[in-house]
Amino acid sequence: MKTALIIGSTGLIGSHLLDLLLESTEYGKVITFVKRDSGIQHPKLEQHIIDFDKPETYKELVAGDDFFCSIGTTIKNAGSQDAFKKVDFGYPKEFAAIALLNNVKQFFLISSLDALSTSSNFYLKTKGEIEDFLKKSSFETIVILRPSLLLGNRKEFRLGEKIGAFFMKLFSFAFTGKISEAVAKAMFDIAQKNYKGFHIIESDEIQEIANKKS
């Protein structure tokens, strides 16, 4: 069985992904990297509480088969654009570089619809920049998932998301409040396909994959 590694395991998508990994028969070990104790206990789970800004203290622990990156924040929560970029670009970049050195074969990243490194929107620009970095890396498999609006119970109220959620429901858009589960399932399922090379999975394809029986 494989070993999975994950950052962002306490987030909206990551928590669902962690459940899938722990319940699966494909993975014998699941390694999480967190800032504080999650309180989750499971025979497969190996949790490392780390300082994300000190990679030298955890680089030897990033060893396994499949790396899942679902970490992310907002400028409001981070406190500044620089702090936001550290989380959404800096940490994924650092972990990807370490994982590559440690011979991790597959890397999976949650990005965003319309991510583009030349975008005038700082959020989409940052997401595009980490995509560009990964595209140049030499993992056997790199898969970028670009979900549309992420809905769910968040501690932070986001007016834009609330408005978007209203219109999505009004027009019966493909994703509803179950989007986080759908993205997690698609991410998990794709990891079992052993794709080779660099792939971007857009929101409509994510839903199609999630709807298929595993």
N, C-alpha and C positions, 0 to 999 in steps of 0.2 A: 504494500500500500504506500501511497505517496505522503509527503509532508507538505502541508500548506503553511504559508506565512501571510500575515495580514496586518496592515495598519489601517486604522479607522474602524475598528471592530465594535466600537461603542456608538457609532453614528447611526443614522436612519437606515441606510442601506447595509452598512457593515454588520449591524446586529443581526439582521436577517441572514446575511451571508454566513456569519459565524455559526448560526444554528444549523444551516445546511451542511456546513463542513463537519461539524461535530456529529451530526446524525448520519453522515454518509459512510458507505463501505469503501469508498475510493481512497480515503485518507486515514492513515493510522495515527497521525499526529497533526495537531493544529497549533502553530506558534503565533501568539499575538504580542504586539509591542504597544504598550499603553503608558500614559502619563501617571495614572493612579490605578489602584486595584479595582477591577471591574466587579468583583464579588462573585464571578462565575466560576463554578467548579465542575470539572468533567474529566474523566480518565484520559481522554485524548489531549486535553488542553495544557499547553505550556505557556504560561503568561509571564512576560518580562516587563517589569515596570522600569522605564528608562527615562533619561534626559535626552530628548530628541535633538538637542543642540550639541551633544557630545557623542558623535558617531564612533569615536575610538573606543568607547566603553561597551558598545553592543555589536560591533561589526562582525565578531566571531560567531554571534548567535544567529545571523541571517543565513541560515543553511537549510535548504529543502528543495522542493521540486517546483511548486507553483507559488508565485507571489501575487497577492491581491491588495490593491491600493484603493481604498474607498475613503481616504482621509480628505477632509475639506472643512472650510469655515466660511465666514462672511467678513467683510471689511468692518462692519459694526461690531461683531464679536471679537475680532482680532484687535481692533483699536486703531488700525492705520492700514494703508495700502502695503507698506513694507512688511508689517506683521502678517497680513493676509497672504502675501506672496511667499513668505517663509513657509507657511503651512501648505499651500496649494501648489507651490512649485519647488521650494527648497527641500522639503522633507521627501516628497516622492523622488526627486532627482538623487538625493543622497542614498536613499534605500535602494534605488535601481542600480546605482553605481556599485554599491556593496554587493547586492545580489548577483550582479553580473560577474564580479570577481570571485564570488563563492559558487559559481557554476549553477545557479538557479536557471532552469530552462525556460519557464514561462512567466510573463509579467502581464498583469491585467490592471487596467486603470479606469476609474470612473471619471469621465470628463464632463462635457456639457454640450448641448445642442448649440451649433454655431460657433464653437471654439475656433479661434483663428489668431495666430500670433501677431498679425498686422491690424487687428481690430482696434478701433478707437475706444471700445469699452474695456476698462481695466480688467474686469472679471474674465471676459471671453479671451482677452489677450493673454492673460496668465495661463488659462487653460490651454490655449494654443501653443504657448511656449513649452509647456511640459510635454505636450504631444510631439512637438518638433524634436525635443531632446530624445525622447524614447524612439522615435523613428530612426534616429542615427545610431542607436545602440545595436548590439549584436546578440540579443536574446534569440533563442530558437523560435520563440513565439511572443509576439507583442499584440495585445488586443486592447483597443480603446473603445469604451462604451460611452456613447453620447445620448443619455436620456434627455427627454424634454423636461418640463417643469416637475420638480420634485415636491410631492405633497406628503404631508404627514404631520404628526404632532410634534411641533418644534417649540422649544422654550422661547425662541425669538419670534416675535410677530413680524412677518414680512408683508407689507401692504401689496407689493407687486405680485407676490405669490397668491395672496388671497383673491386679488382681482382675477389673476390668471386661472385660478382654480374654479372660480365662478363661471367663467366663460367656457372652460373645458367641460364642465358638467352640463352647462346649458346646451352645448352643441354635441354632446355625447362623444367627446374626443376620445382617442384610443386609450389614454391613461387616465385613471381615476386615483382615488386615495390609495390604491393597491400598488402604485408605481414602484415604491421602494422594494416590495417583495418581488415584483416582476424583474426589476433590474438585478437583484441579488440572485434570483433563480437563473436568469440568462447568463450572468457572469459565471456561476457555478457550472452550468451545462456546457458552455463554450470551453471551459478549462478541460473538459473530458474529451473534446474532439481532436486535440493535438494538432491544431492548425499550425502551419509553418509561416514564418515571415510576419509582416506588419499588416494589421487589419483594423479598420474603423467600423464599428457597428452602430448605425444610426437608430433613432428612437423607434421607428416603425419595425425594424428588424428585431430589436430587443424584445418588443412585445410578441412578435411571432415566435421567437425562440422560447420565451417564457411560457407561451401557451401550449407548446408541444409537451407531450408526456416524456419524462426522462427515461 
